[in-house]
Amino acid sequence: MICTCGGVLSVTHIEEPPSNLKKHEKLLYDRVCDVECLKCGKVLYSQPYDFGRKLNTVKSTKP
């Protein structure tokens, strides 16, 4: 992720899934994270962390 100043956003905290969820539900839970710009120090809260995981396909490493 890139900040509006052009710096890189670094993840500082990741939300833990709620403890009342079952193990398989925790795997599907979309967490959020807090990020901080390494250039200007701007902090953004509750940014998507797991969102879009369904779009991340695993590429085959074998020919």
Backbone as CSV, one residue per row, in Angstrom:
resi,resn,N_x,N_y,N_z,CA_x,CA_y,CA_z,C_x,C_y,C_z
1,MET,0.829,-1.167,0.000,0.000,0.000,0.000,0.884,1.245,0.000
2,ILE,0.443,2.243,-0.686,1.197,3.483,-0.813,0.400,4.635,-0.186
3,CYS,1.079,5.487,0.564,0.488,6.669,1.199,0.284,7.760,0.150
4,THR,-0.521,8.762,0.498,-0.756,9.881,-0.411,0.521,10.689,-0.648
5,CYS,1.494,10.609,0.277,2.761,11.329,0.107,3.740,10.550,-0.772
6,GLY,3.400,9.297,-1.098,4.266,8.462,-1.922,5.068,7.461,-1.117
7,GLY,4.985,7.536,0.215,5.700,6.598,1.079,4.985,5.264,1.179
8,VAL,5.697,4.275,1.707,5.159,2.931,1.867,4.438,2.830,3.207
9,LEU,3.242,2.207,3.197,2.487,1.997,4.433,2.886,0.653,5.030
10,SER,3.312,0.687,6.279,3.753,-0.512,6.988,2.688,-0.924,7.998
11,VAL,2.366,-2.206,8.049,1.372,-2.715,8.984,1.953,-2.679,10.396
12,THR,1.207,-2.067,11.340,1.672,-1.985,12.724,0.877,-2.895,13.651
13,HIS,-0.414,-3.100,13.383,-1.264,-3.956,14.199,-2.260,-4.682,13.310
14,ILE,-2.532,-5.947,13.644,-3.509,-6.748,12.913,-4.586,-7.194,13.895
15,GLU,-5.836,-7.043,13.497,-6.954,-7.445,14.344,-6.953,-8.953,14.553
16,GLU,-7.246,-9.383,15.774,-7.419,-10.809,16.069,-8.880,-11.168,15.804
17,PRO,-9.136,-12.321,15.211,-10.528,-12.732,15.024,-11.198,-12.911,16.387
18,PRO,-12.506,-12.702,16.484,-13.203,-12.888,17.755,-13.014,-14.307,18.288
19,SER,-12.846,-14.423,19.586,-12.567,-15.726,20.198,-13.769,-16.661,20.171
20,ASN,-14.973,-16.126,19.984,-16.152,-16.982,19.972,-16.341,-17.716,18.644
21,LEU,-15.538,-17.390,17.641,-15.652,-18.066,16.340,-14.990,-19.435,16.383
22,LYS,-15.537,-20.361,15.625,-14.927,-21.683,15.487,-13.705,-21.549,14.595
23,LYS,-12.841,-22.559,14.629,-11.576,-22.500,13.894,-11.782,-22.213,12.405
24,HIS,-12.722,-22.906,11.782,-12.938,-22.698,10.340,-13.551,-21.325,10.064
25,GLU,-14.316,-20.770,11.013,-14.884,-19.434,10.840,-13.802,-18.363,10.953
26,LYS,-12.795,-18.613,11.789,-11.686,-17.662,11.934,-10.909,-17.531,10.628
27,LEU,-10.832,-18.620,9.866,-10.122,-18.582,8.587,-10.849,-17.722,7.563
28,LEU,-12.169,-17.597,7.699,-12.970,-16.814,6.757,-13.185,-15.378,7.213
29,TYR,-12.819,-15.068,8.443,-13.052,-13.745,9.015,-12.129,-12.714,8.365
30,ASP,-12.697,-11.618,7.866,-11.909,-10.563,7.227,-11.413,-9.584,8.286
31,ARG,-10.115,-9.633,8.571,-9.518,-8.775,9.594,-9.165,-7.414,9.011
32,VAL,-8.969,-6.452,9.903,-8.491,-5.128,9.523,-7.156,-4.894,10.228
33,CYS,-6.424,-3.882,9.773,-5.126,-3.591,10.371,-4.916,-2.081,10.451
34,ASP,-3.955,-1.683,11.258,-3.520,-0.293,11.330,-2.193,-0.200,10.591
35,VAL,-2.017,0.862,9.816,-0.788,1.037,9.050,-0.195,2.414,9.322
36,GLU,1.131,2.506,9.157,1.838,3.770,9.352,2.753,4.005,8.156
37,CYS,2.753,5.241,7.661,3.615,5.593,6.541,5.056,5.691,7.028
38,LEU,5.962,5.041,6.330,7.363,5.070,6.712,8.042,6.380,6.334
39,LYS,7.385,7.180,5.491,7.973,8.445,5.038,7.489,9.633,5.886
40,CYS,6.156,9.785,6.024,5.624,10.965,6.723,5.079,10.661,8.115
41,GLY,4.925,9.380,8.464,4.449,9.007,9.788,2.940,9.000,9.943
42,LYS,2.199,9.252,8.884,0.731,9.258,8.941,0.237,7.864,9.307
43,VAL,-0.744,7.797,10.228,-1.304,6.519,10.660,-2.729,6.406,10.146
44,LEU,-3.053,5.266,9.546,-4.402,4.967,9.065,-4.910,3.746,9.826
45,TYR,-6.100,3.869,10.402,-6.677,2.794,11.199,-7.717,2.021,10.408
46,SER,-7.933,0.772,10.799,-8.977,-0.100,10.230,-8.884,-0.229,8.721
47,GLN,-7.708,-0.492,8.236,-7.503,-0.734,6.808,-7.721,-2.216,6.511
48,PRO,-8.212,-2.561,5.319,-8.437,-3.975,4.995,-7.135,-4.768,5.046
49,TYR,-7.194,-5.934,5.670,-6.016,-6.803,5.741,-6.269,-8.091,4.971
50,ASP,-7.377,-8.739,5.222,-7.696,-9.995,4.542,-8.639,-9.811,3.372
51,PHE,-9.190,-8.620,3.183,-10.169,-8.407,2.120,-9.523,-8.707,0.769
52,GLY,-10.285,-9.333,-0.102,-9.772,-9.640,-1.429,-9.026,-10.948,-1.511
53,ARG,-8.947,-11.669,-0.410,-8.178,-12.917,-0.415,-8.724,-13.919,-1.411
54,LYS,-10.024,-13.808,-1.738,-10.613,-14.711,-2.703,-10.099,-14.441,-4.115
55,LEU,-9.536,-13.257,-4.333,-9.002,-12.889,-5.645,-7.539,-13.285,-5.812
56,ASN,-6.874,-13.615,-4.689,-5.469,-13.990,-4.747,-5.352,-15.449,-5.146
57,THR,-5.016,-15.685,-6.377,-4.899,-17.063,-6.844,-3.469,-17.552,-6.657
58,VAL,-3.337,-18.844,-6.428,-2.007,-19.455,-6.281,-1.558,-19.889,-7.661
59,LYS,-0.403,-19.422,-8.056,0.122,-19.774,-9.368,0.887,-21.081,-9.288
60,SER,0.783,-21.868,-10.305,1.494,-23.134,-10.369,2.994,-22.858,-10.558
61,THR,3.822,-23.528,-9.779,5.265,-23.354,-9.927,5.873,-24.429,-10.815
62,LYS,5.049,-25.386,-11.228,5.540,-26.436,-12.101,5.154,-26.121,-13.540
63,PRO,6.021,-26.453,-14.488,5.698,-26.182,-15.901,4.584,-27.087,-16.415
